[in-house]
Structures are given as C-alpha cells and as structure tokens.
C-alpha cells in the first residue's frame, strides 16, 4: 500500500506539472519522454500492488473485478508512442544530451555553418568548446562540495524532521540539487563516448532513470508546496522523495561502475570522485524506514485526508447503483467504525446495544457483498450446447477405454 501510495503521488505530481507546461503552449520533448516512461512504469507497479492486495477477486473476470481490466490494459500504455524499453534506453538521453546541454547545441551549429562563414564558425566552436570544458569542471567541483554537505545533512537529520513542511522542502531541494550536479557531471563525461553513446543502451537507461527520478522529485515537492495543509501529506511526500533519491543514487552509482568506452576506466574514476568523493559514505540515500512505511500505509487504509486527495477525479456512481469502486470507498468508514465498536465490546466484555448491533451487521453485509466474485454457469458458449463434453474429459475417457482399469485408484 505504501509503495502504491508514493508512486501514485509521484505520477499525480508529475502529471500536474506536465499539464501546466502543455497548457503554457510548450512542448518539451525530453520531459515528455520522461513522463511517458515513468508514469506508465509506475502505473504498472501500482496496479501490480493492487493485484496482490485484491488477490483472487482481481483474477476472477466479471463486473465485480475492478482491477483486471487495468492490469490487462497497462501493457498498451507501456508499448504505444514508443515502447518504454526504447524510450528509456535511447530516446531520453540519446536526444536530450545534446539538446539540453547549455553549450553543445551552439557548438554543433558552428560545425554546420557554410564555408563562407568558416572563420566565424571556428571562433564559435573554440568558444563553446572552452565553455563545455569549464562547465564540466564546474560540475565536478559542485558535485564534490554538494556531495559532502548533503551527506552530512542526511546523516544528522532526524527521522521525524519531515513533519515540518518547511524543513521537508529545504532538505529535499538541497538533495535534488546535489543529484542534479551529479547527473550533469555524468552527462559531460558521456561526451567521451562520441557517437558510440547511442549504442550504449545500458548506460543511457541508467541515466534516464536518474533524470526521471530528479525531475519527478522536483514535481513532487512542487505538488507538496501547492497542496500543503493536507493532513498526512508530509509523510507521503517524504516516503516518495526518499524512494526517488535512492533510485537516482543507485542509477548513478551503477553508471559509474559500468562506464563504457576506451576512456571508460578514466571516466568512471572521475565520476566516482565527483559524485561519491568519500566512497560509500557519500551515498547516503536509502529506502524509507519501516516506521514511515507503516505510517503511509495507515493513512491509505483508514479514513484520512490523503485518501480523500486520491479520490479526487475518481468516478462515483449514484446512490443505489452497484459499482465496485464506489462501494469500496463508501464502505471503509462504516467498516472502520464497526471495528472500533467490536473492539470495545471485546474489551468491556458486554453485549452490543441495538444501534451497535445494526452497525456491525451493516458492516458485515458490506464486507460480504464486496468480497463476492462473479459466478458463471458456463465458461464458454460451447458448454451450453446439449451433450457437450470438455475435451480433457474426452481424452481421459478414451485412455480408460484402452486400459483394464476404469478409475484412477485401480490404475495406481
């Protein structure tokens, strides 16, 4: 539940920012690819968590199965508009590295100038090349300094510091700035590969993971800043941010361990010195603690403002209409209240009052209705025909005719 909740927050936050960008009549190619790949992958994780939680009712087809169609349709989202394996391993970094670098685009334009502008082209090329080198050096020292300071701030940070919204924003903004410096340094080192970069799909995939986690981290903080005041949002945001920072760190570390190319060992050393100057000590990010995970799970499984936030935009059927999702949402507060009454009855060792008995009976009836699955007399249309025998039974009967035995016990 906690993983589904934080992934849900991440995708909602990323979607809000992306919608605002599009509404502003902008068309960011790289961010569009990041959003497509990340939101569909995280959506798949959310539905897989839902399948685990719903268990058997999620695999019994029918109107009462509210998970099955989503589970079956998600591979479509993963595949269309460029399969995610291509988006992640080629498109995001392969196209974004030159388009988003502050100096590389001007350098490439200088190479494309006509012969009549050769002197101007050479001058521009040299100037941009010096800027690229300076940019790389700046990123290196920025990564080292921010790597050390962010590690110290992470080590001394209290596990409950997230409860203060301002501290939550200040801390995670600094961590994302550190990871952004790490990513920028790694991107600069990728130029050592030249044109071979577009064939290094494992490296580009890891960098796409890091870029996606950083971008969605900023989107998540933006979402928190806009929706601040929702009870429990601090815990959920902290859970999401810790996972994103851990993902980015793991991706960058894996890239440093497997940097390809003739200059790979040198680039790997520079990357490790810049991104993780004190080795493992400067890889401070880890998955959320069990305490925080339990808190997020509690917020999602009890009536809370976080649940209400996630219910925004979900279709709610009119009263009297049978609709599994609506019935699930409406049943939760009733069942929670009935559970409290049942607990007090056990502790006080007494019989329920008439109102308490009615509440418990109503909750039991809701639970019983919600756990039911669709039942079909026949699995296929062929089975409705007179004299139909399943092929497996026909085969068994034919095998028994060739044997002296007529039952399995005798055959054994």
Secondary structure, DSSP 8 states (H G I E B T S, - for coil): -HHHHHHHHHHHHHHHHHHHHHHTT---HHHHHHHHHHHHHHHHHHHHHHHHHHGGGGTS-STT-SSHHHHHHHHHHHHSSS-HHHIIIIIHHHHHHHHHSTTHHHHHHHHTS-GGGHHHHHHHHHHHHHHHHHHHHHHHHHHHHHHHHHHHHHHT--TTGGGSHHHHHHHHHHHHHHHHHHHHHHHHHHGGGGGGGGG-HHHHHHHHHHHHHHHHHHHHHHHHHHHTTSTTHHHHHHHHHHHHHHHHHHHHHHHHHT--STTHHHHHHHHHHHH-TTGGGG-------HHHHHHHHHHHHSS-HHHHHHHTT-----TT---HHHHHHHHHHHHHHHHHHHHHHHHHT----HHHHHHHHHHHHHHHHHT-----S-SSSGGGSTT---HHHHHHHHHHHTSS--SHHHH-
